[in-house]
């Protein structure tokens, strides 16, 4: 699974994309909202780690998500 942080402009907020190994979009959510329903993506129990990663993740850089 891969993670990508998209920079918003003006009134459009920053977003996070989660993509599978074939780079198919599986989740798209705002970076400033609490993480909900992460069990849908196999990330249940990893919300805190994901939140920390999102805070340091640079915009526009695709990164392999490994916990």
mmCIF file as gemmi writes it, N, C-alpha and C atoms, coordinates in Angstrom:
data_model
loop_
_atom_site.group_PDB
_atom_site.id
_atom_site.type_symbol
_atom_site.label_atom_id
_atom_site.label_alt_id
_atom_site.label_comp_id
_atom_site.label_asym_id
_atom_site.label_entity_id
_atom_site.label_seq_id
_atom_site.pdbx_PDB_ins_code
_atom_site.Cartn_x
_atom_site.Cartn_y
_atom_site.Cartn_z
_atom_site.occupancy
_atom_site.B_iso_or_equiv
_atom_site.pdbx_formal_charge
_atom_site.auth_seq_id
_atom_site.auth_asym_id
_atom_site.pdbx_PDB_model_num
ATOM 1 N N . UNK Axp A 1 ? 0.844 -1.162 0 1 0 ? 1 A 1
ATOM 2 C CA . UNK Axp A 1 ? 0 0 0 1 0 ? 1 A 1
ATOM 3 C C . UNK Axp A 1 ? 0.9 1.238 0 1 0 ? 1 A 1
ATOM 4 N N . UNK Axp A 2 ? 0.426 2.287 -0.661 1 0 ? 2 A 1
ATOM 5 C CA . UNK Axp A 2 ? 1.174 3.521 -0.772 1 0 ? 2 A 1
ATOM 6 C C . UNK Axp A 2 ? 0.338 4.684 -0.237 1 0 ? 2 A 1
ATOM 7 N N . UNK Axp A 3 ? 1.033 5.738 0.199 1 0 ? 3 A 1
ATOM 8 C CA . UNK Axp A 3 ? 0.371 6.922 0.716 1 0 ? 3 A 1
ATOM 9 C C . UNK Axp A 3 ? 0.914 8.138 -0.035 1 0 ? 3 A 1
ATOM 10 N N . UNK Axp A 4 ? 0.039 9.101 -0.28 1 0 ? 4 A 1
ATOM 11 C CA . UNK Axp A 4 ? 0.373 10.287 -1.054 1 0 ? 4 A 1
ATOM 12 C C . UNK Axp A 4 ? -0.363 11.472 -0.438 1 0 ? 4 A 1
ATOM 13 N N . UNK Axp A 5 ? 0.33 12.581 -0.216 1 0 ? 5 A 1
ATOM 14 C CA . UNK Axp A 5 ? -0.275 13.768 0.377 1 0 ? 5 A 1
ATOM 15 C C . UNK Axp A 5 ? -0.418 14.841 -0.703 1 0 ? 5 A 1
ATOM 16 N N . UNK Axp A 6 ? -1.651 15.321 -0.879 1 0 ? 6 A 1
ATOM 17 C CA . UNK Axp A 6 ? -1.972 16.296 -1.92 1 0 ? 6 A 1
ATOM 18 C C . UNK Axp A 6 ? -2.199 17.659 -1.273 1 0 ? 6 A 1
ATOM 19 N N . UNK Axp A 7 ? -1.497 18.671 -1.758 1 0 ? 7 A 1
ATOM 20 C CA . UNK Axp A 7 ? -1.619 20.038 -1.227 1 0 ? 7 A 1
ATOM 21 C C . UNK Axp A 7 ? -2.854 20.714 -1.783 1 0 ? 7 A 1
ATOM 22 N N . UNK Axp A 8 ? -3.684 21.239 -0.896 1 0 ? 8 A 1
ATOM 23 C CA . UNK Axp A 8 ? -4.859 21.982 -1.306 1 0 ? 8 A 1
ATOM 24 C C . UNK Axp A 8 ? -4.495 23.428 -1.613 1 0 ? 8 A 1
ATOM 25 N N . UNK Axp A 9 ? -5.409 24.125 -2.278 1 0 ? 9 A 1
ATOM 26 C CA . UNK Axp A 9 ? -5.193 25.532 -2.607 1 0 ? 9 A 1
ATOM 27 C C . UNK Axp A 9 ? -6.404 26.336 -2.161 1 0 ? 9 A 1
ATOM 28 N N . UNK Axp A 10 ? -6.162 27.522 -1.64 1 0 ? 10 A 1
ATOM 29 C CA . UNK Axp A 10 ? -7.205 28.445 -1.204 1 0 ? 10 A 1
ATOM 30 C C . UNK Axp A 10 ? -8.198 27.748 -0.276 1 0 ? 10 A 1
ATOM 31 N N . UNK Axp A 11 ? -9.424 27.525 -0.709 1 0 ? 11 A 1
ATOM 32 C CA . UNK Axp A 11 ? -10.448 26.919 0.143 1 0 ? 11 A 1
ATOM 33 C C . UNK Axp A 11 ? -10.456 25.397 0.08 1 0 ? 11 A 1
ATOM 34 N N . UNK Axp A 12 ? -9.646 24.822 -0.778 1 0 ? 12 A 1
ATOM 35 C CA . UNK Axp A 12 ? -9.582 23.364 -0.91 1 0 ? 12 A 1
ATOM 36 C C . UNK Axp A 12 ? -8.555 22.843 0.103 1 0 ? 12 A 1
ATOM 37 N N . UNK Axp A 13 ? -8.949 21.93 0.995 1 0 ? 13 A 1
ATOM 38 C CA . UNK Axp A 13 ? -8.018 21.435 2.026 1 0 ? 13 A 1
ATOM 39 C C . UNK Axp A 13 ? -7.02 20.407 1.473 1 0 ? 13 A 1
ATOM 40 N N . UNK Axp A 14 ? -6.024 20.088 2.29 1 0 ? 14 A 1
ATOM 41 C CA . UNK Axp A 14 ? -5.061 19.039 1.955 1 0 ? 14 A 1
ATOM 42 C C . UNK Axp A 14 ? -5.744 17.682 2.058 1 0 ? 14 A 1
ATOM 43 N N . UNK Axp A 15 ? -5.369 16.768 1.183 1 0 ? 15 A 1
ATOM 44 C CA . UNK Axp A 15 ? -5.956 15.429 1.173 1 0 ? 15 A 1
ATOM 45 C C . UNK Axp A 15 ? -4.87 14.361 1.207 1 0 ? 15 A 1
ATOM 46 N N . UNK Axp A 16 ? -5.271 13.192 1.653 1 0 ? 16 A 1
ATOM 47 C CA . UNK Axp A 16 ? -4.405 12.021 1.685 1 0 ? 16 A 1
ATOM 48 C C . UNK Axp A 16 ? -5.006 10.963 0.769 1 0 ? 16 A 1
ATOM 49 N N . UNK Axp A 17 ? -4.164 10.339 -0.028 1 0 ? 17 A 1
ATOM 50 C CA . UNK Axp A 17 ? -4.59 9.232 -0.883 1 0 ? 17 A 1
ATOM 51 C C . UNK Axp A 17 ? -3.905 7.963 -0.402 1 0 ? 17 A 1
ATOM 52 N N . UNK Axp A 18 ? -4.651 6.88 -0.313 1 0 ? 18 A 1
ATOM 53 C CA . UNK Axp A 18 ? -4.087 5.558 -0.079 1 0 ? 18 A 1
ATOM 54 C C . UNK Axp A 18 ? -4.291 4.765 -1.352 1 0 ? 18 A 1
ATOM 55 N N . UNK Axp A 19 ? -3.222 4.146 -1.832 1 0 ? 19 A 1
ATOM 56 C CA . UNK Axp A 19 ? -3.283 3.381 -3.075 1 0 ? 19 A 1
ATOM 57 C C . UNK Axp A 19 ? -2.735 1.978 -2.827 1 0 ? 19 A 1
ATOM 58 N N . UNK Axp A 20 ? -3.297 1.002 -3.548 1 0 ? 20 A 1
ATOM 59 C CA . UNK Axp A 20 ? -2.822 -0.372 -3.387 1 0 ? 20 A 1
ATOM 60 C C . UNK Axp A 20 ? -1.547 -0.586 -4.198 1 0 ? 20 A 1
ATOM 61 N N . UNK Axp A 21 ? -1.066 -1.807 -4.262 1 0 ? 21 A 1
ATOM 62 C CA . UNK Axp A 21 ? 0.199 -2.104 -4.942 1 0 ? 21 A 1
ATOM 63 C C . UNK Axp A 21 ? 0.137 -1.886 -6.452 1 0 ? 21 A 1
ATOM 64 N N . UNK Axp A 22 ? -1.067 -1.817 -7.009 1 0 ? 22 A 1
ATOM 65 C CA . UNK Axp A 22 ? -1.24 -1.518 -8.434 1 0 ? 22 A 1
ATOM 66 C C . UNK Axp A 22 ? -1.546 -0.036 -8.647 1 0 ? 22 A 1
ATOM 67 N N . UNK Axp A 23 ? -1.381 0.778 -7.609 1 0 ? 23 A 1
ATOM 68 C CA . UNK Axp A 23 ? -1.611 2.217 -7.606 1 0 ? 23 A 1
ATOM 69 C C . UNK Axp A 23 ? -3.064 2.6 -7.856 1 0 ? 23 A 1
ATOM 70 N N . UNK Axp A 24 ? -3.98 1.694 -7.545 1 0 ? 24 A 1
ATOM 71 C CA . UNK Axp A 24 ? -5.412 1.978 -7.631 1 0 ? 24 A 1
ATOM 72 C C . UNK Axp A 24 ? -5.818 2.699 -6.346 1 0 ? 24 A 1
ATOM 73 N N . UNK Axp A 25 ? -6.547 3.8 -6.496 1 0 ? 25 A 1
ATOM 74 C CA . UNK Axp A 25 ? -6.987 4.582 -5.354 1 0 ? 25 A 1
ATOM 75 C C . UNK Axp A 25 ? -7.978 3.777 -4.513 1 0 ? 25 A 1
ATOM 76 N N . UNK Axp A 26 ? -7.654 3.607 -3.218 1 0 ? 26 A 1
ATOM 77 C CA . UNK Axp A 26 ? -8.555 2.857 -2.337 1 0 ? 26 A 1
ATOM 78 C C . UNK Axp A 26 ? -9.133 3.729 -1.232 1 0 ? 26 A 1
ATOM 79 N N . UNK Axp A 27 ? -8.507 4.877 -0.961 1 0 ? 27 A 1
ATOM 80 C CA . UNK Axp A 27 ? -9.038 5.798 0.048 1 0 ? 27 A 1
ATOM 81 C C . UNK Axp A 27 ? -8.576 7.209 -0.263 1 0 ? 27 A 1
ATOM 82 N N . UNK Axp A 28 ? -9.444 8.166 0.054 1 0 ? 28 A 1
ATOM 83 C CA . UNK Axp A 28 ? -9.173 9.568 -0.195 1 0 ? 28 A 1
ATOM 84 C C . UNK Axp A 28 ? -9.846 10.338 0.932 1 0 ? 28 A 1
ATOM 85 N N . UNK Axp A 29 ? -9.062 10.999 1.786 1 0 ? 29 A 1
ATOM 86 C CA . UNK Axp A 29 ? -9.642 11.691 2.928 1 0 ? 29 A 1
ATOM 87 C C . UNK Axp A 29 ? -8.843 12.931 3.279 1 0 ? 29 A 1
ATOM 88 N N . UNK Axp A 30 ? -9.501 13.851 3.977 1 0 ? 30 A 1
ATOM 89 C CA . UNK Axp A 30 ? -8.845 15.095 4.38 1 0 ? 30 A 1
ATOM 90 C C . UNK Axp A 30 ? -7.79 14.808 5.439 1 0 ? 30 A 1
ATOM 91 N N . UNK Axp A 31 ? -6.69 15.531 5.36 1 0 ? 31 A 1
ATOM 92 C CA . UNK Axp A 31 ? -5.604 15.296 6.31 1 0 ? 31 A 1
ATOM 93 C C . UNK Axp A 31 ? -5.874 15.909 7.675 1 0 ? 31 A 1
ATOM 94 N N . UNK Axp A 32 ? -6.809 16.843 7.764 1 0 ? 32 A 1
ATOM 95 C CA . UNK Axp A 32 ? -7.076 17.501 9.041 1 0 ? 32 A 1
ATOM 96 C C . UNK Axp A 32 ? -8.234 16.891 9.816 1 0 ? 32 A 1
ATOM 97 N N . UNK Axp A 33 ? -8.833 15.84 9.3 1 0 ? 33 A 1
ATOM 98 C CA . UNK Axp A 33 ? -9.954 15.176 9.973 1 0 ? 33 A 1
ATOM 99 C C . UNK Axp A 33 ? -9.468 13.942 10.715 1 0 ? 33 A 1
ATOM 100 N N . UNK Axp A 34 ? -10.178 13.565 11.769 1 0 ? 34 A 1
ATOM 101 C CA . UNK Axp A 34 ? -9.806 12.327 12.482 1 0 ? 34 A 1
ATOM 102 C C . UNK Axp A 34 ? -9.924 11.108 11.552 1 0 ? 34 A 1
ATOM 103 N N . UNK Axp A 35 ? -9.039 10.166 11.739 1 0 ? 35 A 1
ATOM 104 C CA . UNK Axp A 35 ? -9.05 8.961 10.915 1 0 ? 35 A 1
ATOM 105 C C . UNK Axp A 35 ? -10.147 8.026 11.395 1 0 ? 35 A 1
ATOM 106 N N . UNK Axp A 36 ? -11.06 7.695 10.507 1 0 ? 36 A 1
ATOM 107 C CA . UNK Axp A 36 ? -12.182 6.821 10.842 1 0 ? 36 A 1
ATOM 108 C C . UNK Axp A 36 ? -12.208 5.65 9.878 1 0 ? 36 A 1
ATOM 109 N N . UNK Axp A 37 ? -12.74 4.553 10.33 1 0 ? 37 A 1
ATOM 110 C CA . UNK Axp A 37 ? -12.961 3.366 9.498 1 0 ? 37 A 1
ATOM 111 C C . UNK Axp A 37 ? -11.689 2.853 8.818 1 0 ? 37 A 1
ATOM 112 N N . UNK Axp A 38 ? -10.573 2.917 9.509 1 0 ? 38 A 1
ATOM 113 C CA . UNK Axp A 38 ? -9.32 2.431 8.938 1 0 ? 38 A 1
ATOM 114 C C . UNK Axp A 38 ? -9.31 0.917 8.809 1 0 ? 38 A 1
ATOM 115 N N . UNK Axp A 39 ? -10.246 0.234 9.497 1 0 ? 39 A 1
ATOM 116 C CA . UNK Axp A 39 ? -10.328 -1.219 9.373 1 0 ? 39 A 1
ATOM 117 C C . UNK Axp A 39 ? -10.724 -1.628 7.96 1 0 ? 39 A 1
ATOM 118 N N . UNK Axp A 40 ? -11.393 -0.749 7.226 1 0 ? 40 A 1
ATOM 119 C CA . UNK Axp A 40 ? -11.75 -1.037 5.831 1 0 ? 40 A 1
ATOM 120 C C . UNK Axp A 40 ? -10.518 -1.278 4.96 1 0 ? 40 A 1
ATOM 121 N N . UNK Axp A 41 ? -9.406 -0.652 5.336 1 0 ? 41 A 1
ATOM 122 C CA . UNK Axp A 41 ? -8.186 -0.705 4.538 1 0 ? 41 A 1
ATOM 123 C C . UNK Axp A 41 ? -7.101 -1.564 5.177 1 0 ? 41 A 1
ATOM 124 N N . UNK Axp A 42 ? -7.473 -2.292 6.226 1 0 ? 42 A 1
ATOM 125 C CA . UNK Axp A 42 ? -6.512 -3.148 6.911 1 0 ? 42 A 1
ATOM 126 C C . UNK Axp A 42 ? -5.576 -2.376 7.818 1 0 ? 42 A 1
ATOM 127 N N . UNK Axp A 43 ? -5.974 -1.196 8.25 1 0 ? 43 A 1
ATOM 128 C CA . UNK Axp A 43 ? -5.118 -0.352 9.078 1 0 ? 43 A 1
ATOM 129 C C . UNK Axp A 43 ? -5.696 -0.123 10.47 1 0 ? 43 A 1
ATOM 130 N N . UNK Axp A 44 ? -6.575 -1 10.91 1 0 ? 44 A 1
ATOM 131 C CA . UNK Axp A 44 ? -7.148 -0.828 12.242 1 0 ? 44 A 1
ATOM 132 C C . UNK Axp A 44 ? -6.066 -0.992 13.304 1 0 ? 44 A 1
ATOM 133 N N . UNK Axp A 45 ? -6.092 -0.102 14.285 1 0 ? 45 A 1
ATOM 134 C CA . UNK Axp A 45 ? -5.09 -0.105 15.342 1 0 ? 45 A 1
ATOM 135 C C . UNK Axp A 45 ? -3.838 0.672 14.983 1 0 ? 45 A 1
ATOM 136 N N . UNK Axp A 46 ? -3.756 1.194 13.772 1 0 ? 46 A 1
ATOM 137 C CA . UNK Axp A 46 ? -2.574 1.931 13.33 1 0 ? 46 A 1
ATOM 138 C C . UNK Axp A 46 ? -2.883 3.419 13.103 1 0 ? 46 A 1
ATOM 139 N N . UNK Axp A 47 ? -4.011 3.888 13.633 1 0 ? 47 A 1
ATOM 140 C CA . UNK Axp A 47 ? -4.439 5.26 13.422 1 0 ? 47 A 1
ATOM 141 C C . UNK Axp A 47 ? -3.416 6.272 13.942 1 0 ? 47 A 1
ATOM 142 N N . UNK Axp A 48 ? -2.857 6.003 15.117 1 0 ? 48 A 1
ATOM 143 C CA . UNK Axp A 48 ? -1.892 6.931 15.714 1 0 ? 48 A 1
ATOM 144 C C . UNK Axp A 48 ? -0.605 6.996 14.892 1 0 ? 48 A 1
ATOM 145 N N . UNK Axp A 49 ? -0.12 5.844 14.442 1 0 ? 49 A 1
ATOM 146 C CA . UNK Axp A 49 ? 1.079 5.819 13.597 1 0 ? 49 A 1
ATOM 147 C C . UNK Axp A 49 ? 0.824 6.532 12.273 1 0 ? 49 A 1
ATOM 148 N N . UNK Axp A 50 ? -0.338 6.316 11.703 1 0 ? 50 A 1
ATOM 149 C CA . UNK Axp A 50 ? -0.697 6.949 10.438 1 0 ? 50 A 1
ATOM 150 C C . UNK Axp A 50 ? -0.813 8.464 10.612 1 0 ? 50 A 1
ATOM 151 N N . UNK Axp A 51 ? -1.375 8.897 11.721 1 0 ? 51 A 1
ATOM 152 C CA . UNK Axp A 51 ? -1.503 10.325 12.004 1 0 ? 51 A 1
ATOM 153 C C . UNK Axp A 51 ? -0.12 10.979 12.1 1 0 ? 51 A 1
ATOM 154 N N . UNK Axp A 52 ? 0.81 10.317 12.774 1 0 ? 52 A 1
ATOM 155 C CA . UNK Axp A 52 ? 2.177 10.834 12.886 1 0 ? 52 A 1
ATOM 156 C C . UNK Axp A 52 ? 2.854 10.898 11.522 1 0 ? 52 A 1
ATOM 157 N N . UNK Axp A 53 ? 2.656 9.871 10.712 1 0 ? 53 A 1
ATOM 158 C CA . UNK Axp A 53 ? 3.242 9.83 9.378 1 0 ? 53 A 1
ATOM 159 C C . UNK Axp A 53 ? 2.692 10.952 8.503 1 0 ? 53 A 1
ATOM 160 N N . UNK Axp A 54 ? 1.395 11.183 8.565 1 0 ? 54 A 1
ATOM 161 C CA . UNK Axp A 54 ? 0.766 12.235 7.761 1 0 ? 54 A 1
ATOM 162 C C . UNK Axp A 54 ? 1.329 13.602 8.128 1 0 ? 54 A 1
ATOM 163 N N . UNK Axp A 55 ? 1.605 13.821 9.394 1 0 ? 55 A 1
ATOM 164 C CA . UNK Axp A 55 ? 2.111 15.129 9.828 1 0 ? 55 A 1
ATOM 165 C C . UNK Axp A 55 ? 3.508 15.429 9.281 1 0 ? 55 A 1
ATOM 166 N N . UNK Axp A 56 ? 4.323 14.406 9.048 1 0 ? 56 A 1
ATOM 167 C CA . UNK Axp A 56 ? 5.683 14.638 8.54 1 0 ? 56 A 1
ATOM 168 C C . UNK Axp A 56 ? 5.841 14.347 7.047 1 0 ? 56 A 1
ATOM 169 N N . UNK Axp A 57 ? 4.814 13.795 6.43 1 0 ? 57 A 1
ATOM 170 C CA . UNK Axp A 57 ? 4.872 13.424 5.02 1 0 ? 57 A 1
ATOM 171 C C . UNK Axp A 57 ? 4.932 14.674 4.144 1 0 ? 57 A 1
ATOM 172 N N . UNK Axp A 58 ? 5.916 14.755 3.23 1 0 ? 58 A 1
ATOM 173 C CA . UNK Axp A 58 ? 5.966 15.918 2.332 1 0 ? 58 A 1
ATOM 174 C C . UNK Axp A 58 ? 4.88 15.826 1.264 1 0 ? 58 A 1
ATOM 175 N N . UNK Axp A 59 ? 4.454 16.968 0.771 1 0 ? 59 A 1
ATOM 176 C CA . UNK Axp A 59 ? 3.443 17.01 -0.278 1 0 ? 59 A 1
ATOM 177 C C . UNK Axp A 59 ? 4.017 16.494 -1.592 1 0 ? 59 A 1
ATOM 178 N N . UNK Axp A 60 ? 3.209 15.725 -2.31 1 0 ? 60 A 1
ATOM 179 C CA . UNK Axp A 60 ? 3.574 15.29 -3.652 1 0 ? 60 A 1
ATOM 180 C C . UNK Axp A 60 ? 4.568 14.148 -3.732 1 0 ? 60 A 1
ATOM 181 N N . UNK Axp A 61 ? 4.901 13.522 -2.627 1 0 ? 61 A 1
ATOM 182 C CA . UNK Axp A 61 ? 5.85 12.407 -2.635 1 0 ? 61 A 1
ATOM 183 C C . UNK Axp A 61 ? 5.119 11.108 -2.319 1 0 ? 61 A 1
ATOM 184 N N . UNK Axp A 62 ? 5.159 10.19 -3.243 1 0 ? 62 A 1
ATOM 185 C CA . UNK Axp A 62 ? 4.558 8.877 -3.05 1 0 ? 62 A 1
ATOM 186 C C . UNK Axp A 62 ? 5.471 8.07 -2.134 1 0 ? 62 A 1
ATOM 187 N N . UNK Axp A 63 ? 4.88 7.425 -1.132 1 0 ? 63 A 1
ATOM 188 C CA . UNK Axp A 63 ? 5.678 6.667 -0.166 1 0 ? 63 A 1
ATOM 189 C C . UNK Axp A 63 ? 5.013 5.337 0.129 1 0 ? 63 A 1
ATOM 190 N N . UNK Axp A 64 ? 5.827 4.296 0.191 1 0 ? 64 A 1
ATOM 191 C CA . UNK Axp A 64 ? 5.311 2.976 0.536 1 0 ? 64 A 1
ATOM 192 C C . UNK Axp A 64 ? 4.933 2.97 2.004 1 0 ? 64 A 1
ATOM 193 N N . UNK Axp A 65 ? 3.748 2.492 2.287 1 0 ? 65 A 1
ATOM 194 C CA . UNK Axp A 65 ? 3.23 2.48 3.651 1 0 ? 65 A 1
ATOM 195 C C . UNK Axp A 65 ? 3.608 1.157 4.298 1 0 ? 65 A 1
ATOM 196 N N . UNK Axp A 66 ? 4.513 1.243 5.281 1 0 ? 66 A 1
ATOM 197 C CA . UNK Axp A 66 ? 4.989 0.048 5.983 1 0 ? 66 A 1
ATOM 198 C C . UNK Axp A 66 ? 4.941 0.303 7.484 1 0 ? 66 A 1
ATOM 199 N N . UNK Axp A 67 ? 4.305 -0.611 8.201 1 0 ? 67 A 1
ATOM 200 C CA . UNK Axp A 67 ? 4.251 -0.513 9.663 1 0 ? 67 A 1
ATOM 201 C C . UNK Axp A 67 ? 4.882 -1.725 10.265 1 0 ? 67 A 1
